[in-house]
Amino acid sequence: MVLLEFAMSPQGKGESLSPYVARILDVIDRSGVAYQLTPMGTILEGEWDEVMGVVGACFKALQSDCTRIGMNLKVDYRAGPQSRLRSKIERVESHLGRKLRT
């Protein structure tokens, strides 16, 4: 199972990029892949081809009217069951003995 964190945005489109981010999040939300939105990016959880397919679809959603696109991408693969999107946080919380703001 793969956890993939990424942030993607067009270059040269001004200070407010929220319309482009919304376009990307629409693709992610409609994909059916488990995800978590953060202020600095989005985390996807699934099989390699599945999550990379979503990243590719997000790129294509911007490519139509963006001549330059920047992306940061980080991947953690671990064989085994899914739901690490939440279980990794729960494991740390159990060590601390309290809930964290997530």
C-alpha atoms as one frame of an Amber mdcrd trajectory, in Angstrom:
protein
   0.000   0.000   0.000   1.246   3.484  -0.859   0.861   6.737   0.996   1.598
   9.536  -1.444   1.754  13.168  -0.398   1.824  15.808  -3.081   1.272  19.466
  -3.797   0.772  20.709  -7.353   0.252  24.235  -8.596   0.639  26.305 -11.746
   3.431  28.830 -12.003   2.851  32.404 -13.127  -0.851  32.522 -12.278  -0.687
  35.126  -9.506  -0.847  34.928  -5.739  -4.182  33.168  -5.207  -4.079  29.650
  -6.584  -7.233  28.375  -4.859  -9.217  28.003  -8.133  -6.506  25.646  -9.432
  -6.261  23.790  -6.133 -10.050  23.349  -6.199  -9.782  21.887  -9.702  -7.211
  19.362  -8.475  -9.269  18.476  -5.386 -12.295  17.859  -7.570 -10.286  15.254
  -9.517  -9.058  13.656  -6.278 -12.482  13.587  -4.638 -14.138  12.061  -7.700
 -11.402   9.400  -8.028 -12.638   7.321  -5.098  -9.103   7.063  -3.689  -8.791
   7.587   0.066  -7.255  11.006   0.749  -6.578  13.601   3.400  -6.376  17.286
   2.557  -3.820  19.360   4.465  -3.041  23.083   4.234   0.156  22.292   2.316
  -0.904  19.397   0.098  -2.915  16.204  -0.131  -2.164  12.649   0.979  -3.495
   9.770  -1.136  -3.674   6.125  -0.058  -3.942   3.166  -2.410  -2.046   0.942
  -4.787   0.831   2.460  -6.780  -0.923   2.583 -10.156  -4.101   3.909  -8.580
  -2.517   6.856  -6.747  -0.140   7.681  -9.601  -3.142   7.671 -11.929  -4.800
  10.301  -9.747  -1.640  12.434  -9.771  -1.543  12.150 -13.566  -5.196  13.142
 -13.842  -4.539  16.186 -11.644  -1.658  17.190 -13.907  -3.862  16.894 -16.988
  -6.567  18.977 -15.300  -4.081  21.862 -15.026  -2.176  21.292 -18.265  -5.026
  22.553 -20.435  -4.471  26.200 -19.432  -1.217  26.203 -17.428   2.058  26.387
 -19.325   4.172  25.649 -16.242   3.277  23.364 -13.314   5.297  22.701 -10.165
   4.871  19.622  -7.989   6.317  18.216  -4.770   5.767  14.501  -4.267   6.675
  12.130  -1.434   5.890   8.388  -1.340   5.900   5.785   1.440   5.322   2.184
   0.364   4.657  -0.569   2.861   3.389  -4.045   2.060   0.216  -4.863   3.913
  -3.266  -3.581   4.528  -4.513  -0.102   3.868  -5.881   2.484   6.300  -2.434
   3.734   7.273  -3.762   7.192   6.448  -5.320   7.249   9.913  -3.560   4.372
  11.706  -0.127   6.033  11.567  -1.518   9.009  13.480  -3.384   6.780  15.936
  -0.172   4.860  16.693   1.678   8.067  17.629  -1.304   9.204  19.708  -1.240
   5.908  21.600   2.407   6.507  22.526   1.511   9.986  23.766  -1.654   8.891
  25.523  -3.698  11.685  23.991  -5.261  12.881  20.753  -3.359  15.300  18.537
  -4.784  18.118  16.463  -4.842  16.667  12.958
